[in-house]
Amino acid sequence: MMHKYLRQLTQISILNFFFILGLYFFIQNRAQVPQKKMIEVKQLPSTSSVVIPTLTEKNVPITIFSTQAPQKNLFTELSSHNTKSNCWLGVGGHIYDVTTYFGSHPGGDGPIQKYCGTDATIAFQSKDGIGANHSATAYDLLAQYLIQ
């Protein structure tokens, strides 16, 4: 059991190392690249059309980038998806639509159904209070149902 936690700790440490290394190189490269003047492209709220502002200065290099509207926070809708035919779970700060997984869970539908529409992080990490975490395979399977 301890070996499992040491392996996970090692994996996290390696990921952190590469993240910090990548961040370092990103900052180094960003400092060397001359910055261009940017003009923001705004989306109209009611359509997907893009409005490009008129350039008033001449000979100014432009980089046009798109800004996306902020994603809708699905956690506000989580509680309304609380049935077997429409089941969302919150796990680890993400939302998963597990409706199509019913009938496939090795422990039956009950452990999933009672958490529909709720944050099921603790239940998922403890196999509904048994005390054992789900396997890496279960986490990979859960990732297939990610909606946010």
N, C-alpha and C positions, 0 to 999 in steps of 0.2 A: 504494500500500500504506500509506504513512504517513497519507494522507488518511483511510483507514478507521479507523486507530487514534485519530486526532484526533477523528473523529466519535463514536466510542465513548466517548472520554474526556469529550467535551462532554455526551453523554447521561447519563453517570454523574454528572457535576457537577450537571447540572440536577436529576436525581433526588435527589441528596444535599441540594440547596438546599431542595426542597419537603419532604423528610423533616424537616429541621431546622426549617423554618418550621411545619410541622404539629405537631411536638413542642413547639415554643415555645407555640403557641396552646392545645394540650392542657394544658400545665402551667399556663398563665395561667387557663384556664377551671376547672380542677380546684381551684385555690386559692380561687376565688370561690364554689364550690358548697358549701353546708353538708353535711357528711358525715352520713349516716344510719347508725344502728347496723345491722350486717348479721348475719344468721344464715345460716350455711352449710347448704346442702342436701346431704346425703350420699347417695351411691348405694350400694345393697347390692351386695356383690361378686359374688354369684351370679345376680342378676337385674337388670333395668333399672328396677325399682321405686325410688321416691324416698321417703326418710323425712324428714318435716318435724319438727324438734324442737318441743317444747311451749314456748310463750312463758311465761315466769314473771313478767316485769315487765309492768305495765299501762301503756297510753298511750305505748308506745315505737314510733316509726315503724320499720317493718321493710322492708328490701329483700331479697327472696329471690333468690339466684343459684345457678346450677347449677355444680358442679365436675365436670369430666369426668375419668375415669380417664386416667392418662398413656398416650399412644399406645405401642403395642408397638414396640420398636425392630426394624425389619425388617432392619437391617444384620446382625443375628445370624443371620438366615435366608437372607441373600443367597447364600451358597455352595451352598445346597441347591437353588437354582433355576439349574442349570448345563447344561441341555440345550436343544436346538432346540425341543422341545415344551413347555418350561417355562423360559423365559429371562428373568431379571432382570438389569439392569445398574445399577451404581452410577455416577452421573455428577454431579459437582459437589455431593456431599453429599446427593443425593436418590436414590431407588430408582425404576426404571422397569421395567414389565413389557412387554417388546418382543416377546413370543412371537408375536403376531398380525402383526407387521411383517415376518416372514420371507417372502421372495418378492417384497418390494417395494423393497428397498434397491438403489440404482443400482450399487453396487459388488459386488453379490452377497451371499449369506448368510454366506460365510466370515469376513469382517471382524467381523461381529456375533457369530457363533457361538463364536469362540474366546475371547470375553470374557464369555460367559454365566456368571453367578454370581460376578462379580468387580467391582471398582471400575474402570470403563473411562474415567475422566475424562481421563487423559492421551491415551489412544487416540482418544477422541472429539474432543478439542481439536487433535489433530495428524493426523487422518485416518489412524490406525494407523501413525504414524511417517513419513508423507509430508511433514509439516511444515506443511501448510495446515489451518487451522481449518475446521470445518463452517460452512455458510452460516447466516444468520439463519432461513431457511426450515427448515433441518434442526433448529435449536434449537426452533422453533415446533412442528414435527412431533413431536420428542422429548417436549415438554411434554404432548402428548395421552396419553402412556403413563405419566404420573406416578402412583405409588401412595403415595409418602411423600417 
